[in-house]
Amino acid sequence: MSYTKEKWKLSLNHNWKTHPFSIIVQGKYGVHSTTIANIPTRMTIPPQEQKANAQLIAAAPAMYEALQTILNMALMDKGHWAKTIETEALAALAKAQSS
């Protein structure tokens, strides 16, 4: 799976009323930052929840890599929890990779 490998970061856009939260990567090829996603303001979603959604998106690459590591460990360990971990990890990774 190919995605932007630089560290994803939550950006608080205090002066931007329509998109108060963005997910950015910094410093790629001399660019100050590049936007991965904007979280638009929605009256039906409280601001705290909008921020939490943005934080979750920003953490996605780290969680993906951690899940890959957990899956690799489960595949090596055929113990009691290994099969459950393997099943859940494979399902989550498949969801992340589907288009």
DSSP file (Angstrom, degrees, kcal/mol; ACC not computed):
  #  RESIDUE AA STRUCTURE BP1 BP2  ACC     N-H-->O    O-->H-N    N-H-->O    O-->H-N    TCO  KAPPA ALPHA  PHI   PSI    X-CA   Y-CA   Z-CA
    1    1 A M              0   0    0      0, 0.0     2,-0.5     0, 0.0    96,-0.0   0.000 360.0 360.0 360.0 134.6    0.0    0.0    0.0
    2    2 A S        +     0   0    0      2,-0.0     2,-0.3     3,-0.0     0, 0.0  -0.918 360.0 144.0-110.9 126.9    1.4    3.4   -0.9
    3    3 A Y        -     0   0    0     -2,-0.5     2,-0.4    58,-0.0     0, 0.0  -0.936  62.5 -68.1-148.1 169.0    0.6    6.5    1.1
    4    4 A T        -     0   0    0     -2,-0.3     4,-0.1     1,-0.2    32,-0.0  -0.486  45.9-162.4 -65.5 115.6    2.4    9.7    2.1
    5    5 A K        +     0   0    0     -2,-0.4    -1,-0.2     2,-0.1     3,-0.1   0.637  53.7 103.2 -82.9 -15.4    5.1    8.4    4.4
    6    6 A E  S    S-     0   0    0      1,-0.2     2,-0.3    19,-0.0    21,-0.1  -0.194  91.7 -77.7 -62.9 162.6    6.0   11.6    6.1
    7    7 A K        -     0   0    0     19,-0.2    19,-0.6     1,-0.1     2,-0.3  -0.451  46.7-137.7 -66.5 124.6    4.7   12.2    9.6
    8    8 A W  E     -A   25   0A   0     50,-0.3     2,-0.4    -2,-0.3    17,-0.2  -0.629  25.1-171.0 -82.7 142.1    1.0   13.3    9.5
    9    9 A K  E     -A   24   0A   0     15,-2.5    15,-2.8    -2,-0.3     2,-0.4  -0.987  25.2-118.3-139.3 143.1    0.1   16.2   11.8
   10   10 A L  E     -A   23   0A   0     -2,-0.4     2,-0.5    13,-0.2    13,-0.2  -0.664  29.0-161.5 -77.8 132.2   -3.1   17.9   13.0
   11   11 A S  E     -A   22   0A   0     11,-3.2    11,-2.3    -2,-0.4     2,-0.7  -0.977   9.8-144.7-117.9 127.6   -3.2   21.6   12.0
   12   12 A L  E     -A   21   0A   0     -2,-0.5     2,-1.3     9,-0.2     9,-0.2  -0.827   7.5-160.4 -92.7 115.2   -5.6   23.9   13.8
   13   13 A N    >   +     0   0    0      7,-3.0     3,-1.7    -2,-0.7     6,-0.1  -0.653  16.8 173.0 -96.1  77.6   -6.8   26.5   11.3
   14   14 A H  T 3  S+     0   0    0     -2,-1.3    -1,-0.2     1,-0.3     7,-0.0   0.793  77.4  43.5 -60.1 -31.2   -8.0   29.1   13.8
   15   15 A N  T 3  S+     0   0    0     -3,-0.2     2,-0.7     1,-0.1    -1,-0.3   0.351  95.9  84.4 -97.2   6.8   -8.7   31.8   11.2
   16   16 A W    <   -     0   0    0     -3,-1.7     3,-0.4     1,-0.2    -3,-0.1  -0.856  54.0-177.6-114.4  97.0  -10.4   29.4    8.7
   17   17 A K  S    S+     0   0    0     -2,-0.7    -1,-0.2     1,-0.2    24,-0.1   0.803  79.0  49.7 -66.5 -32.9  -14.1   29.1    9.8
   18   18 A T  S    S+     0   0    0      1,-0.3    23,-2.6    22,-0.1    -1,-0.2   0.762 124.9  24.5 -82.2 -24.3  -15.1   26.5    7.1
   19   19 A H        +     0   0    0     -3,-0.4    -1,-0.3    21,-0.3    -2,-0.1  -0.653  66.7 168.5-138.8  77.9  -12.3   24.0    7.7
   20   20 A P        +     0   0    0      0, 0.0    -7,-3.0     0, 0.0     2,-0.4   0.676  66.9  45.7 -70.8 -16.0  -11.0   24.5   11.3
   21   21 A F  E     +AB  12  39A   0     18,-1.0    18,-3.3    -9,-0.2     2,-0.3  -0.987  62.4 174.9-131.7 137.1   -8.9   21.3   11.2
   22   22 A S  E     -AB  11  38A   0    -11,-2.3   -11,-3.2    -2,-0.4     2,-0.5  -0.942  26.0-135.7-132.9 157.0   -6.5   19.9    8.6
   23   23 A I  E     +AB  10  37A   0     14,-2.9    13,-3.5    -2,-0.3    14,-1.5  -0.976  37.4 173.2-111.6 124.5   -4.1   17.0    8.4
   24   24 A I  E     -AB   9  35A   0    -15,-2.8   -15,-2.5    -2,-0.5     2,-0.4  -0.849  30.2-143.4-129.2 161.2   -0.8   18.0    6.9
   25   25 A V  E     -AB   8  34A   0      9,-2.2     9,-2.8    -2,-0.3     2,-0.3  -0.965  28.4-139.3-118.5 145.1    2.7   16.7    6.2
   26   26 A Q  E     + B   0  33A   0    -19,-0.6     7,-0.2    -2,-0.4   -19,-0.2  -0.795  61.9   5.1-110.7 147.1    5.6   19.0    6.6
   27   27 A G    >   +     0   0    0      5,-1.2     3,-0.8     4,-0.8     2,-0.6   0.612  66.5 158.7  72.5  18.7    8.8   19.7    4.7
   28   28 A K  G >  S-     0   0    0      1,-0.3     3,-1.8     3,-0.2    -1,-0.2  -0.662  78.0 -19.2 -80.7 120.8    8.5   17.4    1.7
   29   29 A Y  G 3  S-     0   0    0     -2,-0.6    -1,-0.3     1,-0.3     3,-0.1   0.854 127.5 -51.8  54.7  41.4   10.7   18.6   -1.1
   30   30 A G  G <  S+     0   0    0     -3,-0.8     2,-0.3     1,-0.3    -1,-0.3   0.415 103.2 132.5  81.4  -2.9   11.1   22.1    0.3
   31   31 A V    <   -     0   0    0     -3,-1.8    -4,-0.8     1,-0.1    -1,-0.3  -0.647  58.5-136.4 -81.8 138.2    7.4   22.7    0.7
   32   32 A H  S    S-     0   0    0     -2,-0.3    -5,-1.2     1,-0.3     2,-0.3   0.940  78.9 -23.8 -60.7 -47.7    6.4   24.1    4.1
   33   33 A S  E     -B   26   0A   0     -7,-0.2     2,-0.4    -6,-0.1    -1,-0.3  -0.976  54.4-146.7-160.5 156.0    3.5   21.8    4.4
   34   34 A T  E     -B   25   0A   0     -9,-2.8    -9,-2.2    -2,-0.3     2,-0.4  -0.994  25.0-124.7-126.8 132.5    1.1   19.7    2.2
   35   35 A T  E     +B   24   0A   0     -2,-0.4   -11,-0.3   -11,-0.2     3,-0.1  -0.632  24.7 178.3 -81.8 127.4   -2.5   19.1    3.1
   36   36 A I  E    S-     0   0A   0    -13,-3.5     2,-0.3    -2,-0.4   -12,-0.2   0.825  71.3 -11.1 -88.6 -43.0   -3.6   15.5    3.3
   37   37 A A  E     -B   23   0A   0    -14,-1.5   -14,-2.9     2,-0.0     2,-0.4  -0.993  54.8-142.7-157.1 151.7   -7.2   16.3    4.3
   38   38 A N  E     -B   22   0A   0     -2,-0.3   -16,-0.2   -16,-0.2   -19,-0.0  -0.950  13.4-145.5-114.7 140.7   -9.4   19.1    5.6
   39   39 A I  E     -B   21   0A   0    -18,-3.3   -18,-1.0    -2,-0.4     3,-0.1  -0.906  23.6-146.9-104.4 106.3  -12.2   18.5    8.1
   40   40 A P        -     0   0    0      0, 0.0     2,-0.3     0, 0.0   -21,-0.3  -0.345  22.4 -99.3 -74.3 154.3  -15.0   20.9    7.2
   41   41 A T        -     0   0    0    -23,-2.6     2,-0.4   -24,-0.1     3,-0.0  -0.543  40.9-174.9 -69.6 131.4  -17.3   22.5    9.8
   42   42 A R    >   -     0   0    0      3,-0.4     3,-1.5    -2,-0.3     8,-0.1  -0.995  24.2-147.8-131.0 125.7  -20.6   20.6   10.2
   43   43 A M  T 3  S+     0   0    0     -2,-0.4    -1,-0.1     1,-0.3    -2,-0.0   0.760  99.4  58.2 -63.8 -23.5  -23.3   22.0   12.5
   44   44 A T  T 3  S+     0   0    0      1,-0.1    -1,-0.3     2,-0.1    -3,-0.0   0.577 100.1  64.1 -84.4  -9.2  -24.4   18.4   13.3
   45   45 A I  S <  S-     0   0    0     -3,-1.5    -3,-0.4     4,-0.0    -1,-0.1  -0.966  88.4-124.4-117.7 120.9  -21.0   17.4   14.6
   46   46 A P    >>  -     0   0    0      0, 0.0     4,-2.2     0, 0.0     3,-0.6  -0.241  24.5-114.1 -60.4 150.3  -19.7   19.2   17.8
   47   47 A P  H 3> S+     0   0    0      0, 0.0     4,-2.4     0, 0.0     5,-0.2   0.842 116.2  56.0 -55.2 -36.8  -16.3   20.9   17.4
   48   48 A Q  H 3> S+     0   0    0      1,-0.2     4,-2.1     2,-0.2     5,-0.1   0.886 109.4  46.5 -63.8 -37.3  -14.7   18.5   19.9
   49   49 A E  H <> S+     0   0    0     -3,-0.6     4,-2.5     2,-0.2    -1,-0.2   0.867 109.5  53.8 -72.7 -37.3  -15.8   15.6   17.8
   50   50 A Q  H  X S+     0   0    0     -4,-2.2     4,-2.1     2,-0.2    -2,-0.2   0.924 110.9  47.0 -60.0 -44.2  -14.5   17.3   14.6
   51   51 A K  H  X S+     0   0    0     -4,-2.4     4,-2.6     2,-0.2    -2,-0.2   0.912 110.5  51.9 -64.6 -42.7  -11.1   17.7   16.3
   52   52 A A  H  X S+     0   0    0     -4,-2.1     4,-2.2     1,-0.2    -2,-0.2   0.892 108.6  51.5 -61.5 -39.7  -11.2   14.0   17.5
   53   53 A N  H  X S+     0   0    0     -4,-2.5     4,-2.2     2,-0.2    -1,-0.2   0.926 110.7  48.3 -61.2 -44.7  -11.9   12.9   13.9
   54   54 A A  H  X S+     0   0    0     -4,-2.1     4,-2.5     1,-0.2    -2,-0.2   0.896 110.3  51.3 -63.4 -41.1   -9.0   15.0   12.6
   55   55 A Q  H  X S+     0   0    0     -4,-2.6     4,-1.6     2,-0.2    -1,-0.2   0.898 109.2  51.2 -63.2 -39.8   -6.7   13.5   15.3
   56   56 A L  H  X S+     0   0    0     -4,-2.2     4,-0.6     2,-0.2    -2,-0.2   0.918 110.8  47.5 -63.4 -44.1   -7.7   10.0   14.3
   57   57 A I  H >< S+     0   0    0     -4,-2.2     3,-1.2     1,-0.2    -2,-0.2   0.922 110.2  52.8 -62.7 -43.5   -7.0   10.7   10.7
   58   58 A A  H 3< S+     0   0    0     -4,-2.5   -50,-0.3     1,-0.3     4,-0.3   0.815 110.1  48.9 -62.6 -30.0   -3.6   12.2   11.5
   59   59 A A  H 3X S+     0   0    0     -4,-1.6     4,-2.4     1,-0.2     3,-0.3   0.548  84.1  98.4 -85.1  -8.0   -2.7    9.1   13.5
   60   60 A A  H <X S+     0   0    0     -3,-1.2     4,-2.6    -4,-0.6     5,-0.2   0.865  79.4  49.5 -53.2 -47.5   -3.7    6.7   10.7
   61   61 A P  H  > S+     0   0    0      0, 0.0     4,-2.3     0, 0.0    -1,-0.2   0.916 113.2  47.1 -61.7 -40.6   -0.3    6.0    9.3
   62   62 A A  H  > S+     0   0    0     -3,-0.3     4,-2.3    -4,-0.3    -2,-0.2   0.902 113.8  47.9 -66.1 -40.1    1.2    5.2   12.7
   63   63 A M  H  X S+     0   0    0     -4,-2.4     4,-2.5     2,-0.2    -1,-0.2   0.885 110.4  52.7 -67.2 -37.8   -1.7    2.9   13.6
   64   64 A Y  H  X S+     0   0    0     -4,-2.6     4,-2.1    -5,-0.2    -2,-0.2   0.940 111.4  45.4 -61.8 -48.2   -1.4    1.2   10.2
   65   65 A E  H  X S+     0   0    0     -4,-2.3     4,-2.0     1,-0.2    -2,-0.2   0.897 112.9  51.0 -63.6 -40.9    2.3    0.5   10.8
   66   66 A A  H  X S+     0   0    0     -4,-2.3     4,-2.5     1,-0.2    -1,-0.2   0.907 109.5  50.5 -63.5 -41.4    1.6   -0.7   14.4
   67   67 A L  H  X S+     0   0    0     -4,-2.5     4,-2.7     2,-0.2    -1,-0.2   0.885 107.5  53.5 -65.1 -38.2   -1.1   -3.0   13.2
   68   68 A Q  H  X S+     0   0    0     -4,-2.1     4,-2.4     2,-0.2    -1,-0.2   0.922 110.4  47.8 -60.1 -43.4    1.3   -4.5   10.6
   69   69 A T  H  X S+     0   0    0     -4,-2.0     4,-2.2     2,-0.2    -2,-0.2   0.916 111.6  49.3 -63.5 -44.4    3.8   -5.1   13.3
   70   70 A I  H  X S+     0   0    0     -4,-2.5     4,-2.5     1,-0.2    -2,-0.2   0.913 111.2  50.3 -61.7 -42.9    1.2   -6.8   15.5
   71   71 A L  H  X S+     0   0    0     -4,-2.7     4,-2.3     1,-0.2    -2,-0.2   0.931 109.3  50.7 -61.8 -45.6    0.0   -8.9   12.6
   72   72 A N  H  X S+     0   0    0     -4,-2.4     4,-1.1     1,-0.2    -1,-0.2   0.888 111.9  47.9 -59.7 -39.4    3.6  -10.0   11.9
   73   73 A M  H  X S+     0   0    0     -4,-2.2     4,-1.6     1,-0.2     3,-0.3   0.898 110.7  51.2 -67.7 -40.3    4.1  -11.0   15.6
   74   74 A A  H  < S+     0   0    0     -4,-2.5    -2,-0.2     1,-0.2    -1,-0.2   0.870 106.2  55.1 -65.3 -36.0    0.8  -12.9   15.7
   75   75 A L  H  < S+     0   0    0     -4,-2.3    -1,-0.2     1,-0.2    -2,-0.2   0.806 110.6  45.6 -67.4 -28.2    1.8  -14.8   12.6
   76   76 A M  H  < S+     0   0    0     -4,-1.1     2,-0.7    -3,-0.3    -1,-0.2   0.779 109.5  60.2 -82.3 -27.9    5.0  -16.0   14.3
   77   77 A D     <  -     0   0    0     -4,-1.6    -1,-0.2    -5,-0.1    -4,-0.0  -0.889  60.2-173.1-106.0 111.6    3.2  -16.8   17.6
   78   78 A K        +     0   0    0     -2,-0.7    -1,-0.1     4,-0.1     5,-0.1   0.009  44.0 130.3 -92.3  30.2    0.6  -19.5   17.2
   79   79 A G  S  > S-     0   0    0     -5,-0.1     4,-0.7     1,-0.0     3,-0.5   0.100  77.0 -72.8 -73.5-169.6   -0.6  -19.1   20.8
   80   80 A H  T  4 S+     0   0    0      1,-0.2     4,-0.4     2,-0.2     3,-0.3   0.858 130.2  34.3 -55.6 -46.5   -4.1  -18.6   22.2
   81   81 A W  T  > S+     0   0    0      1,-0.2     4,-2.6     2,-0.1     5,-0.3   0.613  95.1  88.8 -88.3 -12.9   -4.6  -15.1   21.0
   82   82 A A  H  > S+     0   0    0     -3,-0.5     4,-2.9     1,-0.2     5,-0.2   0.875  86.7  49.1 -57.5 -43.7   -2.7  -15.3   17.7
   83   83 A K  H  X S+     0   0    0     -4,-0.7     4,-2.5    -3,-0.3    -1,-0.2   0.909 113.3  46.6 -66.3 -41.7   -5.6  -16.4   15.6
   84   84 A T  H  > S+     0   0    0     -4,-0.4     4,-2.6     2,-0.2     5,-0.3   0.932 114.6  47.3 -64.1 -45.9   -8.0  -13.7   16.9
   85   85 A I  H  X S+     0   0    0     -4,-2.6     4,-3.0     1,-0.2     5,-0.3   0.930 112.4  50.4 -60.3 -45.7   -5.3  -11.0   16.4
   86   86 A E  H  X S+     0   0    0     -4,-2.9     4,-2.4    -5,-0.3     5,-0.2   0.925 112.4  46.3 -58.8 -47.0   -4.6  -12.3   12.9
   87   87 A T  H  X S+     0   0    0     -4,-2.5     4,-2.0     2,-0.2    -2,-0.2   0.935 116.9  42.9 -63.1 -48.3   -8.2  -12.3   11.9
   88   88 A E  H  X S+     0   0    0     -4,-2.6     4,-2.3     2,-0.2    -2,-0.2   0.911 115.5  48.7 -66.7 -43.2   -8.9   -8.8   13.3
   89   89 A A  H  X S+     0   0    0     -4,-3.0     4,-2.7    -5,-0.3     5,-0.2   0.917 111.4  49.5 -65.0 -43.5   -5.7   -7.3   12.0
   90   90 A L  H  X S+     0   0    0     -4,-2.4     4,-2.3    -5,-0.3    -1,-0.2   0.900 111.3  49.9 -62.7 -40.0   -6.2   -8.7    8.5
   91   91 A A  H  X S+     0   0    0     -4,-2.0     4,-1.9    -5,-0.2    -2,-0.2   0.914 112.8  46.2 -64.9 -43.0   -9.8   -7.4    8.4
   92   92 A A  H  X S+     0   0    0     -4,-2.3     4,-2.0     2,-0.2    -2,-0.2   0.917 113.8  48.0 -66.6 -43.2   -8.7   -3.9    9.5
   93   93 A L  H  X S+     0   0    0     -4,-2.7     4,-1.8     1,-0.2    -2,-0.2   0.884 109.9  52.7 -65.3 -37.8   -5.8   -3.8    7.0
   94   94 A A  H  X S+     0   0    0     -4,-2.3     4,-1.0    -5,-0.2    -1,-0.2   0.889 108.6  50.8 -63.9 -38.7   -8.0   -5.0    4.2
   95   95 A K  H  < S+     0   0    0     -4,-1.9     3,-0.4     1,-0.2    -2,-0.2   0.903 110.2  49.3 -65.1 -40.7  -10.5   -2.2    5.0
   96   96 A A  H  < S+     0   0    0     -4,-2.0    -1,-0.2     1,-0.2    -2,-0.2   0.826 114.7  45.6 -66.0 -31.3   -7.6    0.3    4.9
   97   97 A Q  H  < S+     0   0    0     -4,-1.8    -1,-0.2    -5,-0.2    -2,-0.2   0.571  89.4 103.3 -91.5  -9.7   -6.4   -1.0    1.6
   98   98 A S     <        0   0    0     -4,-1.0    -3,-0.0    -3,-0.4    -4,-0.0  -0.379 360.0 360.0 -74.9 153.3   -9.8   -1.3   -0.2
   99   99 A S              0   0    0     -2,-0.1    -1,-0.1     0, 0.0    -4,-0.0   0.415 360.0 360.0-113.3 360.0  -10.7    1.3   -2.8
